[in-house]
Every structure is written in structure tokens, then in C-alpha cells.
């Protein structure tokens, strides 16, 4: 969960440690002090501190629930393409929506949503889940090879040969 919550941003945690570590330490110390004070003096004199800490904890929980796939449609097909700088993951959902999750160096994250439909062994995007021409509007699924092919040959036919950056590996 730590890696999901911070992504690659842990690098920034170390680069700004002079600022972040004291703040995290003080927040943790304040939480411990609130718990001890509540045990000794009771809840009523510490009501404001308890409310403030509760809001912080509930905000963190709400953010993680929102970022999880708990309330979204189930995935039908998940495929990943890895290159030397990025990892591209296509997630096709039961309801016709798809997500293109891009994870890159130094914590770069992008999530682009789209719509798709299956036509035989092809995937046709009604709304492309990408902001440029990286993905064509039609992809070929080859379940025997466990791949979704994105490139075509000079005749316009999909290439069925696995090569560098011409296919997504099917995970589910």
C-alpha cells in the first residue's frame, strides 16, 4: 500500500527530507500525545484534537478507497507493455469502459479513460484511451500468444510476431 500511495514519489521524500521528516514526526507525536491525553484526562477536553486527527485519518482512508478498484466495474482483460522508461497497462472493464494506466520514471503517473468494444478478436476503441497516436483505434487479440498486438505491416494487416514494443502482454 505504501508503494501504491506514494508511487515513485518516495524519491521526493528523500530529496525533501529536511522538510517532510519533521512534519511527519510532529504529526505522529501529536497523534500519540492526543491518545495519551485522552486516556488521562478524558475525551471532552481533547475533543478538537480528536476531531482533527479523525478528519486526517478519514481523509487518508477515503483517498485510498477512491483510488482502489473497489467500486468500479470488474476487469475483463488486463494487458501490459513495458519499455525502458514506462509501463503501459490497458484495463478493459465489463461495462465497456477501459483505462490506460501509465507509470513512468520518478513517480510519473497518468490514467486515461476510454470506451471500447470487442468485435471478434479485435478491440475497437470508441473513445481512445490515449492523448496521441501511440495506440491505434483497433487492436488485435491473440490469446494463443497471450498478446494484444498494436502494430500493422505495410499491407495493413496486424503483425502476429512478438517484437519490441509491438504488443501488450495479457495478464488476465
DRENLO-348402 format. One record per residue (C-alpha): x, y, z; residue in three letters. Coordinates in steps of 0.25 Angstrom, whole numbers, plus 5000, padded with zeros to 4 digits. Layout:
<pts>
((X Y Z) ALA)
...
</pts>
This chain:
<pts>
((5000 5000 5000) UNK)
((5012 5009 5003) UNK)
((5017 5008 4989) UNK)
((5003 5010 4983) UNK)
((5000 5022 4991) UNK)
((5013 5029 4988) UNK)
((5017 5023 4975) UNK)
((5031 5026 4971) UNK)
((5029 5039 4979) UNK)
((5038 5033 4990) UNK)
((5049 5039 4983) UNK)
((5044 5053 4986) UNK)
((5042 5048 5001) UNK)
((5057 5046 5002) UNK)
((5061 5059 4994) UNK)
((5052 5068 5003) UNK)
((5054 5060 5016) UNK)
((5059 5073 5023) UNK)
((5044 5078 5022) UNK)
((5036 5065 5021) UNK)
((5042 5057 5032) UNK)
((5040 5067 5043) UNK)
((5025 5069 5039) UNK)
((5022 5054 5039) UNK)
((5029 5053 5052) UNK)
((5022 5064 5058) UNK)
((5008 5059 5053) UNK)
((5011 5045 5059) UNK)
((5016 5051 5072) UNK)
((5003 5060 5072) UNK)
((4995 5047 5070) UNK)
((5002 5039 5081) UNK)
((5000 5051 5090) UNK)
((4985 5052 5087) UNK)
((4983 5037 5090) UNK)
((4991 5039 5104) UNK)
((4984 5051 5108) UNK)
((4970 5045 5104) UNK)
((4973 5033 5113) UNK)
((4978 5042 5125) UNK)
((4968 5054 5124) UNK)
((4957 5048 5116) UNK)
((4951 5051 5102) UNK)
((4944 5064 5105) UNK)
((4956 5073 5108) UNK)
((4963 5067 5095) UNK)
((4951 5068 5086) UNK)
((4957 5077 5076) UNK)
((4970 5069 5075) UNK)
((4962 5056 5073) UNK)
((4953 5062 5062) UNK)
((4965 5068 5055) UNK)
((4973 5055 5055) UNK)
((4960 5047 5051) UNK)
((4958 5056 5039) UNK)
((4972 5054 5035) UNK)
((4971 5039 5037) UNK)
((4957 5038 5029) UNK)
((4963 5047 5018) UNK)
((4974 5037 5016) UNK)
((4965 5025 5016) UNK)
((4955 5032 5007) UNK)
((4966 5035 4997) UNK)
((4971 5021 4997) UNK)
((4957 5015 4995) UNK)
((4955 5025 4984) UNK)
((4968 5020 4977) UNK)
((4965 5006 4979) UNK)
((4957 4998 4969) UNK)
((4946 4995 4980) UNK)
((4934 5002 4973) UNK)
((4938 5001 4958) UNK)
((4933 4990 4948) UNK)
((4941 4977 4948) UNK)
((4953 4976 4939) UNK)
((4951 4966 4927) UNK)
((4965 4967 4921) UNK)
((4978 4973 4926) UNK)
((4990 4975 4918) UNK)
((5003 4982 4920) UNK)
((5014 4987 4911) UNK)
((5027 4990 4917) UNK)
((5038 4999 4911) UNK)
((5051 5004 4917) UNK)
((5044 5017 4923) UNK)
((5029 5014 4925) UNK)
((5019 5003 4927) UNK)
((5006 5004 4920) UNK)
((4995 4996 4925) UNK)
((4981 4994 4918) UNK)
((4970 4990 4927) UNK)
((4957 4986 4919) UNK)
((4944 4986 4928) UNK)
((4931 4979 4927) UNK)
((4923 4991 4925) UNK)
((4931 4995 4912) UNK)
((4940 5005 4919) UNK)
((4955 5004 4918) UNK)
((4966 5010 4926) UNK)
((4981 5013 4921) UNK)
((4990 5014 4933) UNK)
((5003 5019 4930) UNK)
((5014 5018 4940) UNK)
((5028 5025 4938) UNK)
((5041 5029 4944) UNK)
((5041 5037 4956) UNK)
((5027 5035 4960) UNK)
((5020 5039 4947) UNK)
((5006 5034 4947) UNK)
((4995 5037 4937) UNK)
((4981 5030 4936) UNK)
((4973 5032 4923) UNK)
((4959 5026 4921) UNK)
((4953 5022 4909) UNK)
((4942 5013 4903) UNK)
((4943 5000 4895) UNK)
((4936 4988 4889) UNK)
((4940 4975 4885) UNK)
((4938 4970 4870) UNK)
((4943 4956 4869) UNK)
((4957 4956 4872) UNK)
((4959 4971 4871) UNK)
((4957 4982 4881) UNK)
((4951 4995 4875) UNK)
((4952 5008 4883) UNK)
((4940 5017 4882) UNK)
((4948 5027 4891) UNK)
((4963 5025 4890) UNK)
((4970 5024 4904) UNK)
((4982 5032 4900) UNK)
((4985 5046 4896) UNK)
((4993 5044 4884) UNK)
((4995 5033 4873) UNK)
((5002 5023 4882) UNK)
((4990 5014 4881) UNK)
((4983 5011 4868) UNK)
((4968 5011 4869) UNK)
((4968 4996 4866) UNK)
((4976 4985 4873) UNK)
((4977 4970 4871) UNK)
((4976 4960 4882) UNK)
((4984 4947 4880) UNK)
((4980 4938 4892) UNK)
((4989 4927 4888) UNK)
((5001 4936 4889) UNK)
((4996 4944 4901) UNK)
((4997 4957 4894) UNK)
((4990 4969 4889) UNK)
((4997 4974 4876) UNK)
((4997 4989 4873) UNK)
((5005 4990 4860) UNK)
((5002 4986 4846) UNK)
((5010 4983 4834) UNK)
((5011 4990 4821) UNK)
((4999 4983 4815) UNK)
((4990 4988 4827) UNK)
((4990 4974 4834) UNK)
((4993 4973 4849) UNK)
((5007 4967 4852) UNK)
((5005 4954 4859) UNK)
((5020 4953 4863) UNK)
((5025 4958 4876) UNK)
((5035 4969 4875) UNK)
((5040 4980 4883) UNK)
((5028 4990 4886) UNK)
((5018 4984 4877) UNK)
((5009 4977 4887) UNK)
((5003 4977 4901) UNK)
((5005 4964 4909) UNK)
((4992 4959 4914) UNK)
((4992 4957 4929) UNK)
((4977 4953 4932) UNK)
</pts>
